[in-house]
Amino acid sequence: MSFFTKYKKIILVAIFVLISILMGYLNYILFLKTSIQPTQEEPAGQDSAGGLPSSDAGSGQIVETSENSGLPAKEENTLVPEKKIDKTALGGLTETAKLNNSASLGASLSGNGSDLNYYDRNDGKFYKIDKNGTATALSDKIFHNVSEVIWAKTANKAILEYPDGANIVYNFDTKQQTTLPSHWKDFDFSPDGNKIISKSIAQDPDNRWLTISDDNGANTRALESLGTKDKTVYPSWSPNNEIVAMFTESKGLDQQEVYFVGQNHENLKSTTIEGRGFDPKWSAEGDKLLYSVYSSANDLKPGLWIVNAEGDSIGTERKNLDIETWASKCVFADNTNLFCAVPEYLEEGAGLFPELAKSTTDRLYKIDTRTGLKKLVAIPNGSYTMSDLIVSENGYRLYFTDEKTGNLHKIDLQ
């Protein structure tokens, strides 16, 4: 048997494999290699059809390109809009203008019913300031270290109290100064400014009196004995000239009786109040009494009430105004409506400890005392603890003192 015959099958298989490999290589050379050409990269954002902006892969949004650079346009910054500040009191954030840069004391409406009188703690002088903050000295006289100022309703004279107990009356029209006894305190003027009421506090409790005198201290007469109860007596001359003072007596844990004192020992009615910390303020005509008290019923926070306080109607129509602030932070715009500075938040016990509210931020409310309707009229543009609220006679402006700085401020009501 020959070699070929012996390995015929193996030789045929090998030849077949070699032919297959050769044919595959020839196919690669003739067909595949010649058809594969490198593609030219096209500009970003442009296709071969028409040069239109292309869409980003998977984004679903058309990317705009700038005209000059061919890069995507830069997205503009989105600005957070500032809160709108109203020029007048419309119930929202309201422009609040500062009228002076010095700590002030005893701000009061001037005789023209529009400007303010005040004492400058820095230089010891009294000024009149207009709505634009222009100040004019009421007198060249300097009064050092005054601790309290009580203005007559006529706005032409004031009682000045000093830390050492000294008291003087100064008339800004006549430039005359009168010294009052140092044991007199808690003053108030009559509506015409010609008389004053005060407490005469002698060392002997049996010689302590509620007194009335002329504005220079002359013609003094005793009204009521104070004894050891002078802290519960409140000299406050009503605008209708009927009542000159009030005093309170406890009737229980959360109840007191308020008694009214006339000039001639009149037998006036009394009224009951639900709480302690009595803080009174007369209405414009003197026929009603606004007051604040605190009690356990409202977590010892001050609450506003109003009651009739004239003649036979004393004690009638007593109404809880359901708002937490002090009467001393309110002012009557007329005989019915009042504006009040109301703290945004009061700690429990603030009525018992008013110092807890010395750094509160206040909002301005208007209250209709007949209906009890309350309306937020202004959120001052700043953090203010408002005191000594004053409304101009035409009702256009409200002034206040910021307790934190002593600066005077103005809010336009209309």
C-alpha positions in Angstrom: 0.0 0.0 0.0 1.4 3.3 -1.0 1.9 6.4 1.4 -0.8 8.4 -0.4 -3.3 5.6 -0.2 -2.5 5.1 3.5 -3.0 8.9 4.5 -5.5 9.8 1.8 -8.2 11.1 4.2 -5.9 13.1 6.3 -4.4 14.8 3.3 -7.8 15.7 1.9 -8.9 17.2 5.2 -5.7 19.3 5.4 -6.1 20.5 1.8 -9.7 21.5 2.5 -8.8 23.5 5.6 -6.0 25.4 3.7 -8.3 26.2 0.9 -11.0 27.5 3.3 -8.5 29.8 5.1 -7.2 31.1 1.7 -10.7 31.8 0.5 -11.6 33.7 3.7 -8.5 35.9 3.4 -9.3 36.7 -0.3 -12.9 37.7 0.7 -11.5 40.0 3.4 -9.1 41.7 0.9 -11.6 42.0 -2.0 -14.8 43.0 -0.1 -14.6 44.1 3.6 -11.4 46.0 3.8 -12.2 48.2 0.8 -15.6 49.1 2.1 -14.4 50.3 5.6 -13.4 54.0 5.3 -12.7 56.5 8.2 -15.7 58.8 8.8 -15.2 62.6 9.2 -16.4 64.0 12.6 -19.1 66.6 12.0 -19.4 69.9 14.0 -21.3 69.6 17.3 -25.0 70.4 17.1 -25.1 70.0 13.3 -26.2 67.1 11.1 -25.3 66.4 7.5 -28.7 67.1 6.2 -29.2 70.8 6.8 -27.0 72.3 9.6 -30.0 72.7 12.0 -29.5 72.4 15.8 -29.6 68.8 16.9 -31.1 67.5 20.0 -29.0 66.2 22.9 -29.0 62.5 23.1 -31.6 61.4 25.6 -32.4 64.9 26.8 -35.6 65.5 24.9 -34.9 69.3 24.8 -33.5 71.4 21.9 -30.3 73.1 22.9 -30.1 76.6 21.5 -26.7 77.8 20.3 -25.4 81.3 20.4 -25.0 83.1 17.1 -21.3 83.7 17.4 -19.7 80.8 19.2 -21.8 77.8 18.4 -21.9 77.0 22.1 -25.1 76.5 24.1 -26.5 79.8 25.4 -25.8 80.5 29.1 -28.9 80.3 31.3 -29.7 83.5 33.1 -29.7 83.6 36.9 -33.1 83.4 38.5 -33.5 86.2 41.1 -35.7 85.7 44.2 -38.1 88.7 44.3 -37.8 91.0 47.4 -40.7 91.4 49.7 -42.8 94.4 48.7 -42.7 97.3 51.2 -45.8 99.4 51.1 -45.4 103.2 51.4 -48.6 103.4 53.6 -50.2 101.0 56.1 -52.1 98.4 54.0 -51.7 95.4 56.3 -48.4 94.1 55.1 -44.7 95.1 55.4 -44.7 98.9 55.7 -42.1 101.5 55.3 -41.0 102.8 58.7 -39.0 106.1 58.7 -36.6 107.0 61.4 -36.9 110.7 62.4 -33.9 111.2 64.6 -30.6 109.6 65.6 -30.6 110.3 69.3 -32.3 108.6 72.2 -35.4 110.5 73.1 -37.9 110.8 76.0 -41.4 112.0 76.5 -42.5 112.3 72.9 -45.9 114.1 72.6 -48.0 115.7 69.9 -47.1 119.4 69.5 -49.6 122.2 69.5 -50.1 122.2 65.7 -51.4 118.6 65.9 -48.9 117.3 63.4 -45.3 117.6 64.7 -43.7 116.1 67.8 -42.2 117.5 70.9 -39.5 115.5 72.6 -36.5 115.5 75.0 -33.1 114.6 73.6 -31.3 112.5 76.1 -27.9 113.3 74.5 -27.8 117.1 74.7 -30.5 117.7 77.3 -32.6 120.0 75.1 -36.3 119.9 74.0 -37.1 119.9 70.3 -40.0 120.0 67.9 -39.6 117.6 65.0 -41.6 117.6 61.8 -42.7 114.6 59.7 -39.4 114.8 57.7 -37.2 114.7 60.7 -36.3 118.4 60.8 -35.8 119.3 64.4 -36.1 122.8 65.9 -35.2 123.6 69.5 -38.1 124.6 71.7 -35.7 126.3 74.1 -32.0 127.1 74.4 -32.2 125.9 78.0 -30.5 122.6 78.8 -32.1 120.1 81.3 -29.5 117.5 82.4 -30.4 113.9 83.2 -34.3 114.2 83.0 -35.9 110.8 83.9 -39.5 111.5 83.1 -41.5 114.1 81.1 -45.2 114.7 81.5 -46.7 117.1 79.0 -49.8 119.3 79.4 -52.5 118.6 76.8 -51.9 122.1 75.6 -48.3 121.0 74.7 -46.8 124.3 75.9 -45.6 123.1 79.3 -44.2 120.0 80.9 -43.3 118.5 84.3 -39.8 117.2 84.4 -38.8 114.6 87.0 -35.2 113.8 88.0 -33.6 110.7 89.4 -32.9 112.4 92.7 -36.6 113.2 93.2 -36.4 116.8 92.1 -39.4 118.1 90.0 -39.9 121.2 88.0 -42.6 122.7 85.7 -41.3 124.5 82.6 -43.4 126.7 80.4 -42.0 126.8 76.8 -44.0 129.9 75.9 -43.0 132.1 78.8 -39.6 130.4 79.5 -40.6 130.3 83.2 -39.5 127.5 85.5 -41.2 126.5 88.8 -39.9 124.0 91.4 -42.3 121.5 92.8 -41.9 119.6 96.2 -39.6 116.6 95.8 -42.0 114.3 97.7 -44.6 114.8 95.0 -44.8 112.1 92.3 -47.0 110.5 89.6 -48.2 113.7 88.0 -50.9 114.5 85.5 -52.3 117.8 84.0 -55.9 118.9 83.8 -57.3 119.1 80.3 -56.6 122.9 80.2 -53.1 122.5 81.6 -53.8 124.9 84.5 -53.9 122.3 87.3 -52.0 119.2 88.3 -52.8 116.1 90.3 -50.1 114.1 92.1 -49.3 112.0 95.1 -47.8 113.7 98.1 -45.7 111.0 99.7 -44.5 112.0 103.2 -42.4 109.8 105.4 -45.4 109.3 107.8 -48.1 107.2 106.0 -50.8 109.1 107.8 -49.6 112.2 106.0 -49.7 110.9 102.4 -52.4 112.3 100.2 -53.7 112.5 96.7 -53.6 116.3 95.9 -54.7 118.9 93.4 -52.8 122.2 92.9 -52.2 124.9 90.4 -49.6 124.1 87.8 -47.0 126.0 89.8 -47.7 124.0 93.0 -49.8 126.7 94.6 -53.3 126.4 96.2 -52.8 122.7 97.0 -55.7 120.7 98.5 -56.0 117.1 99.6 -58.5 114.8 97.9 -58.0 111.4 99.4 -55.7 109.8 102.0 -53.2 107.3 100.6 -51.8 105.7 103.7 -49.8 102.7 102.7 -51.8 102.0 99.5 -50.3 104.6 97.2 -49.1 101.9 94.7 -52.7 101.0 93.9 -53.7 104.7 93.2 -53.5 106.0 89.6 -53.7 109.8 89.1 -55.2 110.2 85.6 -57.2 113.3 84.7 -60.1 112.4 82.3 -60.5 114.5 79.1 -64.1 115.4 80.1 -62.8 116.7 83.5 -65.0 114.4 85.5 -62.5 112.0 87.0 -59.0 112.8 88.3 -57.8 109.5 89.6 -58.6 105.8 90.2 -57.7 103.3 92.9 -58.1 99.5 93.0 -58.9 97.0 95.8 -58.5 93.2 95.6 -61.6 91.1 95.5 -59.9 87.7 94.9 -57.0 86.1 93.1 -58.0 87.3 89.6 -60.5 90.1 90.4 -60.3 93.7 91.6 -62.7 96.7 92.1 -61.8 100.0 90.5 -63.0 103.2 92.2 -63.1 106.6 90.6 -62.2 109.8 92.3 -63.7 113.2 91.3 -62.4 116.7 92.2 -65.1 117.3 94.9 -65.6 114.0 96.7 -68.4 112.9 94.3 -70.0 109.5 95.1 -69.0 107.8 91.8 -69.8 104.2 90.8 -67.1 101.6 90.7 -66.4 98.7 88.3 -65.1 95.2 88.5 -62.0 94.1 86.5 -61.0 90.5 85.8 -57.3 90.5 86.6 -54.3 92.4 88.0 -51.6 94.7 86.7 -54.2 97.5 86.0 -52.9 99.8 83.2 -55.5 102.4 82.3 -55.9 104.9 79.3 -58.8 107.3 78.7 -60.7 107.4 75.4 -60.5 110.7 73.5 -63.7 112.1 75.0 -63.2 110.5 78.5 -66.4 108.5 78.5 -64.7 105.2 78.2 -61.7 103.5 79.8 -59.3 101.2 78.0 -57.3 99.0 80.4 -55.1 96.0 80.4 -54.8 93.3 83.1 -53.3 89.8 83.4 -54.8 86.7 85.0 -54.4 83.0 85.3 -57.1 82.6 82.6 -54.6 83.9 80.0 -51.3 82.6 81.3 -50.6 85.9 83.1 -50.3 87.7 79.8 -51.7 91.3 79.5 -55.1 91.5 77.8 -57.1 94.6 76.7 -60.6 95.5 78.0 -62.8 98.5 77.6 -65.6 99.8 79.8 -67.9 102.8 80.1 -66.5 105.2 82.7 -68.7 108.3 82.8 -71.6 109.3 85.2 -74.2 106.7 85.7 -72.9 104.4 82.9 -69.7 103.6 84.8 -69.0 99.9 84.7 -71.5 99.1 81.8 -70.7 97.5 78.5 -67.5 96.0 79.7 -65.8 94.2 76.8 -62.8 91.9 76.4 -61.1 93.0 73.2 -59.2 89.6 73.0 -55.8 91.0 72.2 -52.6 90.5 74.1 -50.8 93.8 74.8 -50.7 96.7 77.3 -53.0 99.7 77.2 -49.8 101.9 77.4 -48.9 100.5 74.0 -52.1 101.9 72.5 -53.4 105.2 71.3 -57.0 106.4 70.5 -57.3 107.7 66.9 -60.8 108.9 67.8 -63.3 108.0 70.5 -64.0 104.6 69.0 -60.9 103.4 67.2 -57.5 102.8 68.6 -54.1 101.6 67.3 -52.1 99.2 69.4 -48.6 97.8 69.2 -49.0 94.0 69.7 -46.0 91.8 70.3 -45.6 88.9 67.8 -45.1 86.6 70.8 -45.4 86.9 74.6 -43.9 84.6 77.2 -46.1 83.2 79.8 -46.1 85.6 82.8 -45.3 88.7 80.7 -48.1 90.6 82.4 -46.5 90.0 85.8 -43.0 90.6 84.5 -43.2 93.3 81.7 -39.4 93.2 81.2 -40.0 89.9 79.3 -41.4 92.0 76.5 -38.7 94.6 76.3 -37.1 93.1 73.2 -40.2 91.9 71.4 -41.0 92.7 67.8 -44.3 94.5 67.5 -47.0 94.7 64.8 -49.5 97.5 64.4 -53.3 96.7 64.8 -56.4 98.9 64.5 -59.2 98.0 66.9 -62.9 99.1 66.7 -63.8 99.2 70.4 -67.6 99.1 69.6 -67.5 95.8 67.7 -64.2 94.4 68.9 -63.0 94.0 65.3 -59.2 93.8 65.0 -57.3 94.5 61.8 -53.5 94.2 61.2 -52.6 97.5 59.5 -48.8 97.4 59.4 -45.8 95.2 59.9 -43.0 97.7 60.5 -40.0 97.4 58.1 -37.6 96.5 61.0 -37.5 94.9 64.4 -39.1 97.5 66.8 -40.4 97.4 70.3 -43.0 100.2 70.0 -44.0 102.6 72.8 -45.5 106.1 73.2 -47.8 105.7 70.1 -49.1 109.0 68.8 -51.5 109.7 65.9 -51.5 113.0 64.1 -54.7 115.0 64.4 -55.5 114.5 60.7 -55.0 110.8 61.1 -52.3 110.6 58.3 -49.3 109.5 60.4 -48.5 107.4 63.4 -45.4 108.1 65.5 -43.7 105.8 68.0 -40.5 105.4 70.0 -38.4 102.3 69.6 -37.6 101.1 73.2 -34.4 99.4 72.0 -32.8 102.7 70.7 -35.0 105.5 71.9 -35.3 106.7 68.3 -38.5 108.2 66.9 -40.1 106.6 63.9 -43.1 107.3 61.6 -45.6 105.2 59.7 -47.9 106.8 57.1 -51.4 105.5 57.7 -52.8 107.0 54.5 
